[in-house]
Amino acid sequence: MSNVAASIANSPARRDIDNLIHPYTNLALHEEIGPLIIERGEGVHVFDSEGRQYIEGLAGLWCTSFGFNENELIEAAIAQMRKLPTYHGFGHKSVNPAIDLAEKLKAVAPVPFSHVFFANSGSEANDTVIKLVWYFNNSRGRPEKKKIISRIKGYHGVTVAAASLTGLAPLHADFDLPIARILHTSCPHHYRFGKDGESEEDFATRCAEELEAMIQKEGPETVAAFIAEPVMGAGGVIVPPKGYFEKIQAVLKRHDILMIADEVICGFGRTGNFWGSQTFGIKPDILTCAKQLSSAYLPISAVLVSEDIYQAMLDESRKQGAFAHGFTYSGHPVPAAVGLRTLQLMEERDIMGHVRAVAPRFQQRLKALGDHPLVGETRGVGLIAGIELVADKASHASFDGKKAVGPTAVKLAQGEGLISRAVGGDTLALCPPLIVTEEQIDAIFDRMEAALDKTEAWVKAEGLR
């Protein structure tokens, strides 16, 4: 986007600036530079309003698994729109697509679950989870067991409650968050927080000990649940250290604390298994998912709950007269139909087999970027990656955040025809559609390498290192 285009009266860019509020955007800067307007998509590529082609290296927002023009998903939406374009699930009503999708999700789940609740976004799903955890413990006569532990740099959404779970300072600043009864324990990032000479496994042990200490300080009788992404996404694509979840879950089991797996980013093949929970040995009591559930073609999310939690919901429903929670669009027939077709296509086209075939090339190219002068650490699994830029490789020293080195690299990558995103500081995230080919993977990393070279030249010119 150019400043000139943004200044033209009645241009789409000018109208955007005058009318839209953009999420996760510097609104003041946006008024100066305007938007990149994306007009169409094809496979792993998108095209802007001036016809330029980009590889969508983040699959939109970690979510467009089948790319940007999968006709089977489009047709599933059209067919359902023609048959029943909308209906609700309140007061004993239902629709077949929601029934079918709930059944399918249970069939592919990483552990046995009892029932499925549908919402519209990952934020809503995780917001719902907080209410269900509190509801569950009230039902079980434990009104003090309400605290939920998340992690520093964890990301779980932007509603009042879900943003409180999120362990990123910008989501709290001047929003008067977090709310009460939400705690944050250690971030499991060995590169950034491991001590000198501390192995990954020893670091994982220390993280578990710090969780144990927090629980003991708060009182185990007051701690209800622990929530975690298998791989932390917006916090910097942080892959857990060896043995981390095994050690964490042992602590939770000791104190009768629920394990909540936030699979909003990791679910549906991203880590090389159908669920991130399978990749890292997580046995959740509650699981949330969204994004790739419908390849993001329509908004939908889900909460899967264990039998114990569902029985508590039944007890409370008898007591209160109804389960008084839900959204107008919970189980909306059109997104549910698209979600069902998405899961069917994953099986029909062996998407998991494809991911496992191309992921080694993706991780090989990622690892090679670790030699670049600007790169402190590369990390990833399956088809998700983080490239952390540092001012000094030896000391791991970060750049001054105000210098916007990561965002500058993203801008330069965009100039090379690659869309990425800076997360968790100066970490460049890559998370392409699952249909990506090895040739396209090479193009992604060739363009990223060119952008890093230009970023390094800019850093030197600015005197930042």
Order of alpha helices (4+ residues) and beta strands (2+ residues): alpha-alpha-alpha-beta-beta-beta-alpha-alpha-alpha-beta-alpha-beta-alpha-beta-alpha-alpha-beta-alpha-beta-alpha-beta-beta-alpha-alpha-alpha-beta-beta-alpha-beta-beta-beta-alpha
